[in-house]
Amino acid sequence: MAIERMHTTQRMSQIVRHGDTIYLAGQVGEGATVAEQTADCLASVDRLLAEAGSGREHILQAIIWLADIADFAQMNAVWDDWVPEGHAPARATGEAKLAARRFRVEIIVTAAVSG
């Protein structure tokens, strides 16, 4: 089975498609608040999934890292509005030191191909 990689650099690919499964690299966002960064992350997820032939209704799993777990409610307020009703994926959320101090949330998604 072929492996397709998109937006690839020496370090990583933003999208890896293997069969009917799509793996996205961790997405971080811009903004001053966790809510703004979460919304920006999710916009990137939407764009990348569409490019790979999927959408938020087909997300299998999401892993969310917060720089401060105290921001859990702010992130969830945006997440809950974004996830289509009846299509909530398996999900884990934890606290971690992220790649740069300005990042407060990182979202990693695995999805099935649409159709």
N, C-alpha and C positions, 0 to 999 in steps of 0.2 A: 504494500500500500504506500502510495507516494506521500511525501511530506512537503507541504508548500509553506514557504516562509515569506512574509511581507514586511516591508519597512525594516530591513535587516541592516545592522551595523556589525562591526567586529565583535561587539559585546553582547548584542541581543536582537531579537526580532519583536516587533510590536504585535504581530499576529503569527501564529503557527496553526496551520490546518492539517489535520491528519484524519483521513477518512471523513466521517461526519461529525468530527469534534473540532472545535475552535478553542485555542488557548490564547488569551491576551496577556501581554506583559502588564505589570502593575502600572496603573494610571494615577498620576498625580495632577492636581489642578492649581490654578492661580486664584487669588482672592485673599482678602484680609481675614475672613472668618472661615470656620470649619464648614458652615453651610455653603458659602460661595465656592470653596475648594471642592466640596462633595459634588455640587451641581456641575462644576467644570469637569471633574473626573467622569461623571456619568454621561456628559455630552461626548466625551472622547470614547467611552465604551460604546455608545450608540453608533458613532461614526465608524469605528473599527469593526463592530459586528456587522453593520450593513455592508461594508466593503468585503467582508469575508462570507457573506451570504446568510446572515442570521439577524436576530433582533432580540430585544430584551425578553420577549415571551419564551425564548428558547435557552435562557441561561440555566445551566445545571447547578453551578456552584459559584459563590462569591466569597472571597476572603478579603476582609477589610482590616487595615492596620491604621490605628490612630496614634498620633504622637502623645496624646494625653487621653486616657480612657474617660476622663471627666467630660469629654466632648461627645460621648456616645449619643446622648439625646439629640443634640444639634444635628449630627450626621444622620440619625434615624429619621428625623423630621423630613429631610430631603429625600432620603432613600425610600421611605414609605410612600411618598407622593409619586416617585418615579417607577416603582415596580408595579406592573399591571396586576390588577386583582386576579387572584387564582393562579398566578405564575411565580410565586415567591420561590427562589432557588434555595438549595441547601446553603447555609451561610455560617461563617465564623467571623468574629471580630475580636481583635486583641490590641494591646498596646505595644508599640515598638519604637525604637529610635529610627527615624526615617532618614533618607539619603542626604537631605539638606534641612537646615533648621526652619526654613520658611514653609516646608511641607507639613501639613497637619493631618492629612488623610491620604491613604493609598488604597486603591481598589484593584483586585486581581479577579478575573472572570474566566470561567470555562463555560462554553455553550455548545449546543448542538446546531448543526446546519439546518436552516429552515427547509420545510418542504417535505 
